[in-house]
Amino acid sequence: MTSKKMTFEEIKKTLRERDITFTDIAHALEITPSHVTNVAKRSARSKPVAEAIALSLDLELAEVFANEYDGTSRRGPKDRTDRKQQIYAALRNRQPVPAPQSMA
C-alpha cells in the first residue's frame, strides 16, 4: 500500500491551521527547529521527528510521509568492517591508505 505523501508546504499549512509551529515540535522533542523543518522538507531523516509531525497533524505517519519510514528502504547501512580494517592497518603501519574497492 503506497500512500501519497504530503508536501512540505502542505505540512506547514496544516500545522498553521492547527496553531502548531515547527518550533513547538522542536521544544517538545528538545531538538532544534531547523531539524524539524529539515525532516518535514525530507532533507533529513528521523523517525521520531516524523512521528511527532504526524501526531501534530493528527494523522498516521504513512499519511504524511507515505512509506518513507516503513522499513523498506532501498538501501541499508553499508558494512564497512573490511574497509575500516584496511584503513586501520595502513595507518598503523605508516602506509598510505589504499583506494576503496569499486562497488561495481
C-alpha positions as CSV (number, residue, x, y, z in Angstrom):
1,M,0.0,0.0,0.0
2,T,1.6,3.3,-1.1
3,S,0.1,6.4,0.4
4,K,0.5,9.9,-1.1
5,K,2.9,11.9,0.9
6,M,2.3,15.4,2.0
7,T,4.5,18.2,0.6
8,F,6.4,20.5,2.9
9,E,4.0,23.3,2.1
10,E,1.0,21.0,2.9
11,I,2.6,20.1,6.2
12,K,3.4,23.7,7.1
13,K,-0.1,24.9,6.1
14,T,-1.9,22.2,8.1
15,L,0.3,22.8,11.1
16,R,-0.5,26.6,10.9
17,E,-4.2,25.8,10.7
18,R,-3.8,23.7,13.9
19,D,-1.8,26.6,15.5
20,I,1.3,24.5,15.8
21,T,4.8,25.6,14.7
22,F,8.0,23.6,14.0
23,T,9.4,25.4,17.0
24,D,6.7,23.9,19.2
25,I,7.5,20.4,18.0
26,A,11.2,21.1,18.4
27,H,10.8,22.3,22.0
28,A,8.7,19.3,22.9
29,L,11.4,16.9,21.5
30,E,14.3,19.1,22.8
31,I,15.8,19.5,19.4
32,T,16.4,22.4,17.0
33,P,13.5,23.8,15.0
34,S,15.7,23.6,11.9
35,H,15.9,19.8,12.4
36,V,12.1,19.5,12.4
37,T,12.0,21.7,9.3
38,N,14.6,19.5,7.5
39,V,12.6,16.3,8.3
40,A,9.5,18.0,7.0
41,K,11.4,19.0,3.9
42,R,12.9,15.5,3.6
43,S,16.4,16.8,3.6
44,A,17.0,14.9,6.9
45,R,15.5,11.6,8.2
46,S,14.4,11.0,11.7
47,K,11.5,8.6,12.5
48,P,10.9,10.2,16.0
49,V,10.6,13.6,14.5
50,A,8.5,12.4,11.6
51,E,6.2,10.7,14.1
52,A,5.9,13.9,16.1
53,I,5.0,15.8,13.0
54,A,2.3,13.3,12.1
55,L,0.9,13.4,15.7
56,S,0.8,17.2,15.5
57,L,-1.2,16.8,12.3
58,D,-3.4,14.1,13.9
59,L,-2.5,11.8,11.0
60,E,-0.8,8.5,10.6
61,L,2.9,8.5,9.8
62,A,2.1,7.0,6.3
63,E,-0.4,9.7,5.6
64,V,2.3,12.3,6.0
65,F,5.4,10.6,4.8
66,A,4.0,7.7,2.7
67,N,6.3,4.7,3.0
68,E,9.5,6.6,3.8
69,Y,9.6,5.2,7.4
70,D,8.1,1.7,6.9
71,G,11.4,-0.1,7.0
72,T,11.6,-0.9,3.3
73,S,14.4,1.5,2.4
74,R,16.1,0.9,-0.9
75,R,19.5,0.8,0.8
76,G,20.5,-0.4,4.2
77,P,23.6,0.6,6.3
78,K,26.8,-0.2,4.5
79,D,29.0,-2.8,6.1
80,R,32.4,-1.0,6.4
81,T,34.1,-3.6,8.6
82,D,36.6,-4.7,5.9
83,R,37.3,-1.1,4.8
84,K,37.8,0.1,8.3
85,Q,40.3,-2.7,9.0
86,Q,42.1,-1.8,5.8
87,I,42.4,1.8,6.8
88,Y,43.5,1.0,10.4
89,A,46.2,-1.5,9.2
90,A,47.6,1.0,6.7
91,L,47.8,3.8,9.2
92,R,49.2,1.6,11.9
93,N,51.9,0.5,9.5
94,R,52.5,4.1,8.4
95,Q,51.5,3.3,4.9
96,P,49.2,5.2,2.5
97,V,45.6,4.2,2.8
98,P,44.6,2.3,-0.4
99,A,41.7,3.4,-2.6
100,P,38.4,1.7,-1.8
101,Q,37.3,-1.2,-3.9
102,S,34.8,-0.4,-6.6
103,M,31.2,-1.1,-5.8
104,A,30.5,-2.2,-9.4
